[in-house]
Amino acid sequence: MMAKSDIPMIPYLKKGEFKLKEQNQLFCGENTEVLSGMPDNLVDLIYIDPPFFSQRNYELIWGDEAEIRSFEDRWDGGIQVYIDWMRDRILHLHRVLKPTGSIYLHCDWHASHYLKVMLDEIFGPRNFLNEIIWHYTGGGRSKTTFSRKHDTIFLYSKSDSHTFNTDAIRVPYKDTSGYAKTGIVAKSGKRYMPNPEGTLMDDVWDIPIINPMAKERTGYPTQKPEKLLERIIKASSNEGDIILDAFCGCGTALVVAQKLNRRWLGIDISPSAIVLVSSRLGKIEALGPGIEISGLPGTMRELQRMTPYDFQYWAINRMLGAPSPRKSGDMGIDGLSCLNNYPIQVKQNSAGRNVVDNFAQALRRHYQNSKRPVAGFIVALDFTKGAKEEVVRTRNKDKIYIELINIEDVLTGKFNTTQKIVDDDDQTTILSTTQKVNMRKV
Ligand SMILES: C[S@@+](CC[C@H](N)C(=O)[O-])C[C@H]1O[C@@H](n2cnc3c(N)ncnc32)[C@H](O)[C@@H]1O
């Protein structure tokens, strides 16, 4: 079993560089680049849930007000631009799918009809197997049309022979089913009895969306329920098979694959998504062969290229902290450290005296009704002389303990999570090296 802190990460993947490993693999990057390096006939099952053609903006709910990251789902050139963009990816996916494999494409009414035509072109109409309707309730209802309460999932195989485990996805008979109670007698006199494992599944699936209190909820805006992926993976793969999700988001397909003892490959362009998947997977007890992550920043230059939100999310996770869960949390506090929950503020650039002053104020607010020592971390590219002087001043004058941490030390793992020491005479000291926490290896 592999702990979260042991998950190895390797730097940015170069185009075309792919090697199937013993471990499951998570790639942060543009999926066409990662896919172009994969050999033909590699995977047994593909599930993709690409950005829909919906002209919407999804906001991650854990960013603070100033730095909400949204993943845009906009296609300015219209549907044809979207379909052409998707075609490039589907061609790669068709190539990497084994002849016995299947692909599930998750979409909705915005583009489903156009996508179906494109899938027919690439996979061939003969290999179309199902149009699955995922029906759900919840959310708003329309008063002028029938409420739109379903997504569409197209299922194609690559050839005539594909894996399909009918018995693995049987569902209970309806309470009203007479057949379930007594079976039926055919004209010939032969009695057919219900299957004790339940009836065969059809192509309309009633599965609830993830409710706000659900344990599996991560906050990722388009997260899909595990139950949906369970049915797909059980139906179209066997233990040990390789599952690929090339738009993995917060990793629902990968988590379910892991739980069902399948191997998996996940790709997403968003570093925040990849960091989230790694921490979600880290919580699963049986991590099997382990995980390798590629494409997350490995150098200072790559860190500088990240969006402010991704950078902040990366830094806090790398310190093994918890990113701020609230959209409008304490202003100036981006997360809490893993030991003692000290507030952390992250700056992608240099930090000066004003940053320390503002953080001191944020700490006062944060600790206002608490007897705990007022302490926290600022992570930044570097710190001006004024910032360092201000740290000394607030410590001596206001008893506010701020530790300044260079990004480079977080990247290289030199930074060790700080532990506070409170002396008997209430002299609080912060020692940076009292407790060493294993950082994830880079
Ligand atoms: C609808 S979400 C997937 C949600 C996922 N099924 C889940 O349960 O969390 C689509 C994902 O595709 C990713 N994405 C968009 N364009 C991409 C690209 N070109 N390469 C890789 N990932 C991409 C987005 O970052 C987003 O996480």
The ligand as an SDF file (V2000), in Angstrom:
LIG
                    3D

 27 29  0  0  0  0  0  0  0  0999 V2000
  -16.4800   17.7380  -17.3520 C   0  0  0  0  0  0  0  0  0  0  0  0
  -14.8980   17.7210  -16.5920 S   0  0  0  0  0  0  0  0  0  0  0  0
  -14.6290   16.0410  -16.1570 C   0  0  0  0  0  0  0  0  0  0  0  0
  -15.2500   15.6880  -14.8250 C   0  0  0  0  0  0  0  0  0  0  0  0
  -14.9480   14.2740  -14.4010 C   0  0  0  0  0  0  0  0  0  0  0  0
  -15.7000   13.2870  -15.1460 N   0  0  0  0  0  0  0  0  0  0  0  0
  -15.2160   14.0930  -12.9040 C   0  0  0  0  0  0  0  0  0  0  0  0
  -16.0160   13.2430  -12.4950 O   0  0  0  0  0  0  0  0  0  0  0  0
  -14.6300   14.8760  -12.1330 O   0  0  0  0  0  0  0  0  0  0  0  0
  -13.8650   17.9800  -17.9730 C   0  0  0  0  0  0  0  0  0  0  0  0
  -12.3810   18.0670  -17.6480 C   0  0  0  0  0  0  0  0  0  0  0  0
  -11.6520   18.1470  -18.8600 O   0  0  0  0  0  0  0  0  0  0  0  0
  -10.4770   18.8900  -18.6160 C   0  0  0  0  0  0  0  0  0  0  0  0
   -9.9590   19.3140  -19.9340 N   0  0  0  0  0  0  0  0  0  0  0  0
  -10.4810   20.2370  -20.7630 C   0  0  0  0  0  0  0  0  0  0  0  0
   -9.7380   20.3190  -21.8840 N   0  0  0  0  0  0  0  0  0  0  0  0
   -8.7290   19.4070  -21.7670 C   0  0  0  0  0  0  0  0  0  0  0  0
   -7.6500   19.0160  -22.6020 C   0  0  0  0  0  0  0  0  0  0  0  0
   -7.4690   19.5690  -23.7950 N   0  0  0  0  0  0  0  0  0  0  0  0
   -6.8020   18.0560  -22.1580 N   0  0  0  0  0  0  0  0  0  0  0  0
   -6.9930   17.4760  -20.9480 C   0  0  0  0  0  0  0  0  0  0  0  0
   -8.0110   17.8030  -20.1090 N   0  0  0  0  0  0  0  0  0  0  0  0
   -8.8670   18.7610  -20.5240 C   0  0  0  0  0  0  0  0  0  0  0  0
  -10.9360   20.0060  -17.7030 C   0  0  0  0  0  0  0  0  0  0  0  0
   -9.8450   20.5550  -16.9700 O   0  0  0  0  0  0  0  0  0  0  0  0
  -11.9510   19.2860  -16.8290 C   0  0  0  0  0  0  0  0  0  0  0  0
  -11.3570   18.8380  -15.6300 O   0  0  0  0  0  0  0  0  0  0  0  0
  1  2  1  0
  2  3  1  0
  2 10  1  0
  3  4  1  0
  4  5  1  0
  5  6  1  0
  5  7  1  0
  7  8  2  0
  7  9  1  0
 10 11  1  0
 11 12  1  0
 11 26  1  0
 12 13  1  0
 13 14  1  0
 13 24  1  0
 14 15  1  0
 14 23  1  0
 15 16  2  0
 16 17  1  0
 17 18  1  0
 17 23  2  0
 18 19  1  0
 18 20  2  0
 20 21  1  0
 21 22  2  0
 22 23  1  0
 24 25  1  0
 24 26  1  0
 26 27  1  0
M  CHG  2   2   1   9  -1
M  END
$$$$
